[in-house]
Amino acid sequence: MTETDKASIKSIIEKLKRGCVKSSEYYLDLFYLRQLKHEDKISTFCYEMEKLFDKGLPGLDEENRTRMLRSRLLSAVPETIKNYLEWLSEKKWPEIVHIFEKSVDYKEIYQGKFQIKEEVYLNKIYKSRTRSYKFNGTCSSGSFISPNSLPKSLSDKIENFIKTGNQSKCLDLRKTNLTIKLPPLIPGKFYLGNYFDLKEQPVHLSLTKLGEKYHHAFCINIFGQLMVVLNSREAIVQILSSKTLEYADRPSCFLLQLATNNSKDLVFSKPNIQWLQIRTAFHKFFSDMKKLHDRKDMTEIVFLEIWPDMYNQIEGLTNKKEPYEIKKIIYEFQSKILSVLLFGDEIAEDKYLLNEIRKLDTKSKEFISGLYNIMLNMNPLDNFLDNPSLSTLCQALNLQKSLMCKIFERATRRARNSLLSDQSDNICMRSIIDLLLPLLSLEKSLFTETQIKNVLTELIFAGIDGIVNTVNSFILYMCLNSNLQTRVYMEIKNNVHGDFVVLGDKKNLIVTEACIYETLRLVSQIPLGIFRKTVIRTELFGYVIPEETIVIPNLWKLHHDEKIYKDPFKFDPDRFIDAEKLSLKIDDTKFMFPFGTGKRGCPGKNVALNLIFLFVSSLVKNFEFKLVDDVDGDPRSFRLTSNLEPKSFRVQSTLRITSTTNLIQMSTKKSEVKTLCTDRSSLIKSIQENRHNLSDDES
C-alpha cells in the first residue's frame, strides 16, 4: 500500500464526513430520536458499514477501523451519509457521483463527542420533480476525485470515464433524468389550484370527496403550494407510527410563527431535544405524582374534589325541571380542573385569574378555528395584510402576556414560601407550573420562559375544549339512543358499588369505554389532525415524498371508512366490544387516532381519556338525560370551529336514586393533593436521561 493510497483513503473518509445536506445538529437530533426497526431500510446502515469494512477499503487498516467504530461514527453519522454507504454497497453510481458533487463541510468526530458549528443552510439533493445529473470529474470543493479514492470497481469506471469521456457507458448512467414519482395530483385551475374544490364544503369533507378515486395518497395544490393528502389507514398508520420522525415537522407561516414566537411551543416546535424534554417533563410529573399518591391518578383526585359542586349544580337544575346546556356546566368545571393541574388549587380558586384563563381559552379558540385555512394557505394575503385572524391573535397574545405574568409571579412566590433556607436546591410540586418554573433559574436552562408560556397556553386550550366537546357529544348520543343510555347506566350500577366512579372501575365498564371510543371515532373532533411536514425525502407505498412537503393525514376518512367500519355514520359502540370475551377490542382502538400518535401525538392523551371517563360515567350514574331541542347526530352536519362539534342543544335531567352522604362530606373536605418535593439536580438528570426512552404509547 503506497502513501498515495493511504492519503486517498483519508480523503474519502473526509468526504464521508462532508456528504450531508443538512446541518449537523439537525441530523444528530433526528438520529437519536429515531427508533430503528429491522425492516426499516435505513436501519441496515450499521450492518452495511461493517460489511463494507470487512470487504476492505484500500488503506483502511484495523487501527483506523477500530477508531472509527469507537468514535461512534456508526451511530451518529447523518442521514445522507447512511444513504451514501448503502448506495456504495449497492453500486448506485449516479447517486454516488451526485453526492460528491454536492459535498459540503460537516462536523468533526471525536470519540463519541461532537463539535457542532453554527447551523448553516445547505443544498438539497432534490429541488424539483425532475433533475439531470452530470459528472465532470470534480466535486464542488474543486478537488479532483482520484481513481484511488474509491473502491476498485468504481475506480475503474471513473478512470475509464476520464480517458474516454463517455459518461453513459462508463458510469452506467443510462438515465440522466431522475424522476420523482409523487402521488397523483388533483387537476385544478391555473395558479389557484384546488382552492375552489376545498371551498364547496368543510375542508375534511372536501378532501374526502376529492380522494374517492385514490387509494393511499394524492396531491393537492393551493396557490402553488403542493401538499400530500394521506387517504388510507395503511398510509396514515405509517406516518404516525413507523415513520413518525420522518414526518415530524410542522407547516409554518407568518401567523403561526407570530402565535408561537417562532415555533417556541409544543405543537409547532421543531422535533429537537428541547421539544422532547418538555414532553418528558410532562409525563414525569404525572408519573411521580401517581407514585406519591399510592398509584392513585392525580386527575382522579382533582375530579373527585370538583365533582360535588358539579353534582349540586345539576341537581338544582333537575329539581327546577329547567332545560339547560350541559356543555356550559362541563366547561365551567373542566376549566377549573385543568387550572388545578396546570397552576395549582390556589390559582384555580382565584375567581379573577380563573376567569382570565377562560378568556384566554376563548380567544385561542377563535384563532384556532381558522387553523386549517391557515395551514392550507387558503388566504395567502393574510400573511401580509391586516385581517380578523391577525386581530384575534394579537388580542390573545396580549391576554396571554398579562395572565402568564400574574400566574408566574404567584407561582414563584408560592415556591419560595414552600422551601426552607437549607432546601434551596429542592423543587416542591403540586402542579405542572411548579415543575417547569424552577428549570428556568438554572445556569443553563432547559427551557425558555417563552416556551413555557406557550406550552401552558396550548395545554389550556387542548385540555379544556377537547374534553368538553367529547363529553358533550357523548351525552348527545346517550340522549339519541335512550336504550344505550340505560345499558350504560345498568353496567355502572352493577359494577360500581361506591358512591363514586373511579379509574379502577374502567376494567369493568366495557360498554361505557366502548361508547367513549365510538364517540371519539364518530365525531373525529380534529378531522385532519395537525398537518405534518417531512424532515427528509421519504417513500410511501411506491411514491416519493420530497423533503419539506406538507402532509395531511385525513383522519376523518380513516375513522369513517366503510371497509373498516360497517355503517360508519351510525353510533354503534358494539363494534369495539368482543361479545365472546366480554372485553374491549383493544386492537381496534389502536387504529383510531383522535389524539394522534407517535412522537407528535398528544402528550395529554391519558389525562384526557381518564377525565372523559370520569365525567361521562359520573353523569350517567347520577342523572338520566333527555333532549329538549332537535339535533342531528350525524357528524357530517357538525360545525368545524376549533373542533368538530354539534350545534348547541339543551337537555333536561332526572335524578337517579343515589346516596349523597359522601358528596356532602367531600364538598367540605380539604384537598388530598400532596406536595412532591424532589432534588432539582436529580429531576433534571432524569428528564435528560428519560427523553430517549419516551415511547409512542406514552405520547
C-alpha positions in Angstrom: 0.0 0.0 0.0 1.6 3.3 -1.1 1.5 6.6 0.8 -0.7 7.9 -2.1 -3.2 5.2 -1.5 -3.3 5.9 2.2 -3.8 9.6 1.5 -6.6 8.8 -0.8 -8.4 6.8 1.9 -8.1 9.7 4.2 -9.6 11.8 1.5 -12.7 9.5 1.1 -13.2 9.4 4.8 -13.2 13.2 4.9 -15.8 13.2 2.1 -17.9 10.8 4.2 -17.9 13.4 6.9 -18.8 16.2 4.5 -21.5 14.4 2.5 -24.6 15.7 4.2 -27.4 18.1 3.1 -28.5 19.4 6.5 -26.9 20.9 9.5 -25.1 18.5 11.9 -27.4 19.4 14.8 -30.4 18.5 12.7 -29.2 15.0 11.8 -27.8 14.4 15.3 -31.2 15.2 16.8 -33.0 13.2 14.2 -30.9 10.1 14.6 -31.1 9.9 18.4 -34.9 10.4 18.3 -35.3 7.6 15.7 -36.5 4.2 16.8 -34.8 1.9 14.2 -36.7 -1.2 13.2 -35.3 -4.2 11.5 -37.4 -3.8 8.4 -36.5 -0.1 8.0 -34.1 0.3 5.2 -32.1 3.0 7.0 -31.6 0.7 10.0 -29.4 -1.6 7.9 -26.8 1.2 7.9 -24.6 -0.3 10.7 -24.7 -3.8 9.0 -23.8 -2.3 5.6 -21.0 -0.2 7.1 -19.4 -3.2 8.8 -19.8 -5.3 5.7 -18.0 -2.6 3.8 -15.2 -2.6 6.3 -15.0 -6.4 6.1 -14.6 -6.2 2.3 -11.7 -3.9 2.9 -11.5 -0.4 1.7 -8.0 0.3 0.3 -5.7 1.5 3.1 -8.3 1.1 5.9 -6.3 -0.8 8.5 -7.5 -2.4 11.7 -6.4 0.6 13.8 -8.4 3.0 11.7 -11.4 0.7 11.6 -11.4 0.3 15.4 -11.0 4.1 15.9 -14.0 4.8 13.7 -16.2 2.3 15.5 -15.2 3.7 18.9 -15.9 7.2 17.8 -19.5 6.1 17.2 -19.4 7.0 13.5 -21.8 4.1 13.1 -24.4 5.5 15.5 -24.1 9.2 14.7 -23.4 9.5 11.0 -26.0 11.8 9.3 -28.9 10.5 7.2 -27.3 11.3 3.8 -24.1 9.5 4.6 -26.1 6.5 5.6 -27.7 6.6 2.1 -24.3 7.1 0.6 -22.9 3.9 2.2 -26.0 2.0 1.0 -25.5 3.3 -2.5 -21.8 2.4 -2.4 -22.7 -1.2 -1.3 -25.4 -1.4 -3.9 -23.3 0.2 -6.6 -25.7 3.1 -7.4 -23.2 5.2 -9.3 -25.5 8.1 -10.3 -26.4 8.9 -6.7 -22.8 8.4 -5.5 -21.5 10.8 -8.2 -24.2 13.4 -7.2 -23.4 13.3 -3.5 -19.8 14.1 -4.3 -20.9 16.9 -6.5 -22.9 18.3 -3.5 -20.2 17.6 -0.9 -20.3 20.1 1.9 -18.5 20.8 5.2 -19.6 18.8 8.1 -18.6 18.3 11.8 -15.5 16.6 13.1 -16.0 13.5 15.1 -14.1 12.8 18.4 -14.6 9.6 20.4 -18.3 9.9 20.6 -18.4 13.7 21.1 -19.4 16.3 18.5 -18.0 19.7 17.9 -21.1 21.4 16.3 -20.6 24.6 14.3 -23.2 27.2 13.7 -26.2 25.9 11.7 -25.8 26.5 8.0 -28.5 26.1 5.4 -27.1 23.7 2.8 -28.0 22.5 -0.6 -30.7 19.8 -1.0 -30.4 16.9 -3.3 -34.0 17.2 -4.7 -35.0 20.7 -5.9 -37.7 19.7 -8.4 -39.6 16.8 -9.7 -37.1 16.1 -12.5 -33.4 16.8 -12.5 -30.5 16.0 -14.7 -27.2 14.9 -13.2 -23.8 15.3 -15.0 -20.4 14.2 -13.7 -17.4 16.1 -14.9 -14.7 14.5 -12.7 -14.7 17.2 -10.0 -16.7 17.8 -6.8 -18.0 21.2 -5.5 -14.9 21.7 -3.4 -12.8 21.8 -6.6 -10.6 18.8 -5.7 -10.2 16.0 -8.3 -11.7 12.6 -7.5 -8.8 10.3 -7.9 -9.4 6.7 -9.0 -7.5 5.6 -5.9 -10.0 7.4 -3.7 -12.8 4.9 -4.4 -13.2 1.1 -4.3 -11.7 -0.7 -7.3 -14.9 -1.3 -9.2 -15.8 2.3 -9.1 -12.2 3.4 -9.6 -12.1 1.5 -12.9 -15.3 3.3 -14.1 -14.0 6.7 -13.1 -10.7 6.1 -14.8 -12.3 4.9 -17.9 -14.5 8.0 -17.9 -11.5 10.3 -17.6 -9.8 8.6 -20.5 -12.8 8.3 -22.9 -15.2 11.0 -21.7 -18.0 8.5 -22.4 -20.4 9.1 -19.5 -23.2 6.8 -20.3 -21.1 3.7 -20.9 -18.5 4.2 -18.1 -20.7 5.2 -15.2 -23.7 3.2 -16.3 -25.9 6.3 -16.3 -28.4 5.0 -18.8 -30.9 7.5 -17.4 -29.6 11.0 -16.8 -33.0 12.2 -15.6 -34.1 11.0 -12.1 -37.9 11.4 -11.9 -39.5 11.6 -8.5 -42.9 9.7 -8.5 -45.2 11.9 -6.5 -48.8 10.8 -5.6 -51.3 11.7 -8.3 -52.2 15.4 -8.4 -55.9 16.5 -8.4 -56.5 18.7 -11.5 -57.2 22.3 -10.6 -57.3 25.8 -12.0 -54.3 27.9 -13.1 -52.5 29.4 -10.1 -55.5 28.8 -7.8 -55.1 25.1 -8.0 -57.7 23.3 -5.9 -58.8 26.3 -4.0 -62.4 26.2 -5.1 -62.6 22.4 -4.6 -62.0 22.9 -0.9 -64.5 25.8 -0.6 -67.5 23.8 -1.6 -68.0 22.3 1.9 -66.0 21.8 5.1 -62.4 21.0 4.3 -62.4 17.5 5.7 -65.5 16.6 3.6 -64.0 18.2 0.5 -60.7 16.3 0.8 -62.6 13.0 1.4 -64.7 13.6 -1.7 -61.6 14.5 -3.8 -59.9 11.3 -2.7 -62.7 8.9 -3.6 -60.8 7.7 -6.7 -57.4 7.3 -5.0 -56.0 4.8 -2.6 -53.1 5.6 -0.4 -52.4 9.2 -1.2 -53.0 12.1 -3.6 -51.7 15.7 -4.1 -53.5 19.0 -4.0 -52.2 22.4 -5.0 -53.3 25.7 -3.3 -51.8 28.8 -4.8 -48.7 26.9 -5.9 -48.2 25.1 -2.6 -48.1 21.3 -3.2 -49.4 19.2 -0.4 -49.9 15.4 0.0 -53.1 14.0 1.5 -53.0 10.6 3.1 -56.1 8.7 2.1 -55.8 5.1 3.6 -55.4 3.5 7.0 -52.1 2.0 5.9 -50.6 5.3 4.9 -51.8 7.2 8.0 -50.5 4.4 10.3 -47.2 4.5 8.6 -46.6 8.3 9.1 -48.0 8.4 12.6 -46.2 5.2 13.8 -43.4 3.5 11.9 -42.2 6.7 10.2 -43.2 9.2 12.8 -39.9 11.0 12.8 -39.6 11.4 9.0 -42.9 13.3 9.2 -42.2 15.0 12.5 -42.0 18.6 11.3 -44.9 21.1 11.1 -46.0 23.6 8.4 -45.3 27.2 9.2 -46.4 30.7 8.1 -46.3 34.2 9.4 -49.4 33.9 11.6 -48.3 30.6 13.2 -44.8 32.0 13.8 -46.3 35.0 15.5 -48.6 32.8 17.6 -45.8 30.6 18.8 -42.9 33.1 18.9 -41.2 31.3 16.0 -42.2 27.8 17.0 -41.2 28.0 20.7 -44.1 25.7 21.8 -45.1 22.1 21.9 -47.4 21.7 18.9 -45.4 23.5 16.2 -41.9 23.3 17.5 -39.2 21.5 15.5 -38.6 17.9 16.7 -35.5 18.8 18.7 -34.1 17.9 22.1 -35.9 20.7 23.9 -39.2 19.7 22.4 -38.7 16.1 23.7 -37.6 17.3 27.1 -40.8 19.3 27.6 -42.8 16.2 26.7 -40.7 14.1 29.1 -41.1 16.6 31.9 -44.9 16.5 31.4 -45.0 12.7 31.6 -42.6 12.6 34.6 -44.8 15.0 36.6 -47.9 12.7 36.4 -45.8 9.6 36.9 -44.1 10.9 40.0 -47.4 12.3 41.4 -49.0 8.9 40.9 -46.3 7.2 42.9 -46.7 9.8 45.6 -50.4 9.1 45.9 -50.1 5.3 46.1 -50.8 4.7 42.4 -53.8 6.9 42.5 -54.0 9.1 39.4 -53.9 12.9 40.1 -56.7 13.5 37.6 -59.0 11.3 39.7 -58.1 13.1 42.9 -58.8 16.5 41.4 -62.0 15.4 39.7 -63.5 13.9 42.8 -62.8 17.2 44.7 -64.6 19.2 42.0 -67.5 16.7 41.3 -69.7 17.5 44.4 -70.1 21.1 43.3 -70.9 20.0 39.7 -73.4 17.4 41.1 -75.1 20.0 43.2 -75.4 22.5 40.3 -77.0 19.8 38.0 -79.2 18.6 40.9 -80.5 22.1 41.4 -81.5 22.5 37.7 -83.0 19.0 37.8 -85.2 19.8 40.7 -86.4 23.0 39.0 -87.1 20.9 35.8 -85.4 23.6 33.8 -83.7 22.8 30.4 -80.0 23.7 30.3 -76.9 23.4 28.2 -74.9 20.6 29.7 -71.8 21.8 27.7 -71.7 25.1 29.7 -71.6 23.2 33.0 -68.9 20.8 31.8 -66.9 23.7 30.5 -67.1 25.5 33.9 -65.8 22.6 35.9 -63.3 21.2 33.4 -61.6 24.6 33.1 -61.3 24.6 36.9 -59.9 21.0 36.9 -57.3 21.9 34.3 -56.3 25.1 36.2 -55.6 23.0 39.3 -53.5 20.5 37.3 -51.5 23.3 35.5 -51.3 26.0 38.1 -52.4 24.6 41.4 -55.6 25.0 43.5 -54.6 28.4 44.8 -54.8 30.0 41.3 -57.9 27.8 40.4 -59.7 29.2 43.4 -58.9 32.8 42.4 -62.1 33.8 40.5 -60.4 36.6 38.7 -57.5 34.5 37.4 -59.8 31.6 36.6 -62.0 34.0 34.5 -58.9 35.3 32.7 -57.9 31.7 31.9 -61.3 31.1 30.4 -61.0 34.3 28.4 -57.6 33.2 27.0 -59.1 29.9 26.1 -61.9 31.6 24.2 -59.6 33.9 22.3 -57.3 31.0 21.4 -60.3 29.1 20.2 -61.3 32.0 17.9 -57.9 32.0 16.3 -57.6 28.2 16.1 -61.0 28.0 14.4 -59.2 29.2 11.2 -56.2 26.9 11.7 -56.9 24.6 8.7 -57.3 27.6 6.4 -54.0 29.0 7.6 -52.1 25.7 7.2 -53.7 25.1 3.8 -52.7 28.6 2.6 -56.3 29.3 1.7 -55.8 33.1 2.3 -52.2 33.8 1.4 -52.7 37.6 1.7 -53.4 37.1 5.5 -49.7 36.8 5.9 -49.2 40.4 4.7 -52.4 42.4 5.3 -54.4 43.2 8.4 -57.3 40.7 8.9 -59.6 39.2 11.6 -57.3 36.3 12.3 -54.4 38.6 13.0 -56.5 40.9 15.1 -57.8 38.0 17.2 -54.3 36.6 17.6 -52.9 39.9 18.8 -55.7 40.1 21.4 -54.9 36.6 22.5 -51.2 37.3 22.8 -51.8 40.4 24.9 -54.1 38.5 27.2 -51.5 35.7 27.4 -48.7 38.1 28.3 -50.8 39.7 31.1 -52.2 36.5 32.5 -48.9 34.5 32.5 -47.0 37.3 34.2 -49.5 37.2 37.1 -49.5 33.4 37.3 -45.7 33.2 37.1 -45.4 35.8 39.9 -47.9 33.9 42.1 -46.3 30.5 41.4 -42.8 31.9 42.1 -43.9 33.4 45.4 -45.6 30.1 46.4 -42.5 28.1 45.5 -40.3 30.4 47.6 -42.6 30.1 50.6 -42.7 26.4 50.4 -38.9 25.9 50.8 -36.8 26.2 53.9 -33.5 28.0 53.7 -31.5 24.8 53.6 -33.6 23.4 50.8 -32.7 25.8 48.1 -32.0 23.1 45.5 -35.3 21.4 46.1 -38.4 21.6 44.0 -41.9 21.3 45.6 -44.6 20.4 43.1 -48.4 20.4 43.2 -48.9 21.4 39.6 -47.2 21.5 36.2 -46.0 25.1 36.6 -44.3 24.1 39.9 -42.2 21.7 37.8 -41.4 24.0 34.9 -40.6 27.3 36.7 -37.6 26.1 38.7 -36.0 24.9 35.5 -35.7 28.5 34.3 -33.4 29.6 37.1 -30.5 27.3 36.0 -27.1 28.4 34.7 -28.1 26.6 31.5 -31.9 26.5 31.4 -33.6 23.5 29.9 -36.4 25.8 28.5 -37.0 29.5 28.0 -39.8 31.4 29.7 -41.4 32.0 26.3 -41.5 28.2 25.6 -43.2 27.6 29.0 -45.8 30.3 28.5 -46.7 28.9 25.0 -46.8 25.3 26.2 -49.1 26.3 29.1 -51.4 28.2 26.7 -51.6 25.3 24.4 -52.4 22.9 27.3 -55.2 25.3 28.4 -56.9 25.2 25.1 -56.4 21.5 24.3 -57.1 20.4 27.9 -60.4 22.3 28.1 -62.1 22.2 24.7 -61.1 18.7 23.6 -62.5 17.1 26.8 -65.6 19.4 27.0 -66.6 18.6 23.4 -66.1 14.9 23.8 -68.3 14.7 26.9 -70.9 17.0 25.4 -71.1 14.7 22.3 -71.2 11.6 24.5 -74.3 13.0 26.3 -75.9 13.9 22.9 -75.6 10.3 21.7 -76.9 8.9 25.0 -80.0 11.1 24.5 -80.4 10.0 20.9 -80.0 6.4 21.9 -82.1 6.0 25.1 -81.7 2.2 25.2 -78.0 2.6 25.1 -78.1 5.1 27.9 -80.0 2.6 30.0 -77.5 -0.1 29.1 -74.5 2.1 30.2 -76.4 3.0 33.5 -77.1 -0.6 34.3 -73.5 -1.6 33.7 -72.3 1.2 36.1 -75.0 0.2 38.7 -73.9 -3.4 38.7 -70.2 -2.8 38.7 -69.7 0.3 40.8 -70.5 -0.3 44.4 -69.5 3.0 46.0 -71.0 6.5 45.6 -68.2 7.5 43.1 -66.9 6.1 39.9 -63.1 5.8 40.0 -60.5 4.9 37.4 -60.1 1.5 38.9 -63.7 0.7 37.6 -62.6 1.1 34.0 -61.8 -2.5 33.5 -65.4 -3.5 34.4 -67.2 -0.8 32.5 -66.7 -2.2 29.0 -69.9 -0.7 27.4 -69.0 2.8 28.8 -65.5 2.6 27.4 -66.8 1.4 24.0 -69.2 4.4 23.9 -66.3 6.7 24.6 -64.2 5.3 21.8 -67.3 5.3 19.5 -67.8 9.0 20.3 -64.2 9.8 19.5 -64.4 7.8 16.2 -67.7 9.1 15.0 -67.1 12.8 15.8 -63.4 12.9 14.9 -63.0 16.3 16.6 -59.7 17.1 14.8 -60.7 15.6 11.4 -57.4 16.2 9.7 -55.2 16.2 12.7 -52.4 18.8 12.8 -50.6 18.8 9.5 -47.2 17.3 9.3 -44.1 18.2 7.2 -41.4 15.9 6.0 -37.9 16.4 7.5 -36.2 14.3 4.9 -37.1 12.9 1.5 -39.0 9.7 2.1 -41.0 7.0 0.4 -44.6 5.9 0.9 -46.1 2.9 -0.9 -44.0 3.5 -4.1 -44.4 7.3 -4.0 -41.6 9.7 -3.2 -42.5 12.5 -0.7 -39.8 15.2 -1.1 -38.3 16.9 1.9 -40.3 19.8 3.5 -43.6 18.7 1.9 -46.8 19.4 3.9 -48.6 16.1 4.6 -52.3 16.0 5.6 -53.5 12.8 7.4 -57.2 12.5 6.6 -58.3 11.1 10.0 -61.9 11.7 9.1 -61.6 9.3 6.1 -59.9 6.8 8.3 -62.5 6.9 11.1 -65.4 6.6 8.6 -64.0 4.1 6.1 -66.8 1.7 5.1 -64.2 -1.0 4.5 -63.3 -0.9 8.2 -66.4 0.3 9.9 -69.8 -1.1 8.8 -72.4 1.7 8.6 -69.7 4.2 9.7 -72.1 7.1 10.5 -74.1 5.1 12.9 -73.4 5.3 16.7 -72.6 1.7 17.4 -70.3 1.0 20.4 -70.6 -2.8 19.9 -68.1 -2.5 17.1 -65.5 -2.1 19.9 -66.8 -4.9 22.1 -65.7 -8.6 21.8 -69.0 -10.3 22.5 -67.4 -13.7 23.3 -64.7 -12.4 25.7 -66.9 -9.6 27.0 -64.0 -7.2 26.7 -62.9 -4.2 24.7 -61.3 -4.8 21.3 -58.0 -3.2 22.2 -56.5 -3.8 18.7 -59.3 -1.9 17.0 -58.8 1.1 19.3 -55.2 1.2 18.3 -56.2 2.2 14.7 -58.0 5.2 15.9 -56.1 8.5 16.2 -58.3 11.1 17.8 -55.2 12.2 19.8 -52.7 11.5 17.1 -49.9 9.0 18.0 -46.1 8.6 17.9 -43.7 11.4 18.9 -46.1 14.0 17.7 -49.1 12.6 19.5 -51.0 14.5 22.2 -48.8 14.3 25.4 -52.0 14.6 27.5 -53.8 11.6 25.8 -54.0 9.5 29.0 -55.1 12.5 31.1 -57.8 13.3 28.6 -59.1 9.8 28.4 -59.2 9.5 32.2 -61.2 12.7 32.7 -63.6 11.9 29.9 -64.3 8.5 31.6 -64.8 10.1 35.0 -67.1 12.8 33.6 -69.4 10.6 31.5 -69.7 7.7 34.0 -70.4 10.1 36.9 -73.0 11.9 34.9 -74.9 8.8 33.7 -74.6 7.2 37.1 -76.4 10.0 38.8 -78.7 11.5 36.1 -80.9 10.4 33.2 -80.7 12.9 30.3 -83.3 13.7 27.6 -83.0 16.1 24.7 -85.2 19.3 24.6 -84.0 20.5 21.1 -83.9 18.8 17.8 -80.3 17.9 17.0 -78.8 16.0 14.1 -76.4 13.4 15.4 -74.7 12.9 12.0 -71.2 14.4 12.4 -71.3 15.5 8.7 -73.7 18.2 9.9 -71.5 19.3 12.8 -69.7 22.7 12.8 -66.0 22.8 12.2 -64.6 25.5 14.6 -61.6 24.8 16.7 -63.1 21.3 17.0 -65.8 19.5 15.1 -68.8 19.8 17.4 -72.7 19.6 17.2 -74.8 22.7 17.3 -75.8 23.8 20.8 -78.5 21.8 22.5 -80.4 21.7 25.8 -81.3 18.8 28.0 -83.5 18.0 30.9 -82.3 15.6 33.6 -83.9 13.2 36.1 -82.1 12.4 39.3 -81.4 8.7 39.8 -81.7 7.1 43.2 -78.3 7.5 44.8 -76.7 8.3 48.2 -75.4 11.8 48.7 -73.8 11.3 52.1 -70.2 11.2 50.7 -70.9 14.1 48.4 -71.7 16.3 51.4 -68.6 15.1 53.2 -66.4 15.6 50.2 -67.6 19.2 49.5 -66.1 20.3 52.8 -63.1 18.1 52.7 -59.6 19.6 52.3 -57.7 18.8 49.1 -55.9 15.4 49.0 -53.3 16.5 46.5 -50.0 16.1 48.2 -46.8 18.1 47.6 -44.0 16.3 45.9 -40.5 17.6 46.9 -37.5 16.4 44.9 -33.9 17.4 44.3 -33.6 19.7 41.3 -30.4 18.1 40.0 -31.9 14.6 40.1 -35.0 15.9 38.4 -33.0 17.5 35.5 -30.9 14.3 35.1 -34.0 12.2 35.0 -35.6 14.4 32.3 -32.4 14.3 30.2 -31.9 10.6 30.5 -35.5 9.5 30.0 -36.2 11.6 26.9 -34.7 8.9 24.7 -36.9 6.2 26.3 -40.2 8.0 25.8 -42.4 5.6 23.9 -45.1 6.3 21.4 -47.7 4.9 23.8 -46.7 7.5 26.4 -47.2 10.1 23.9 
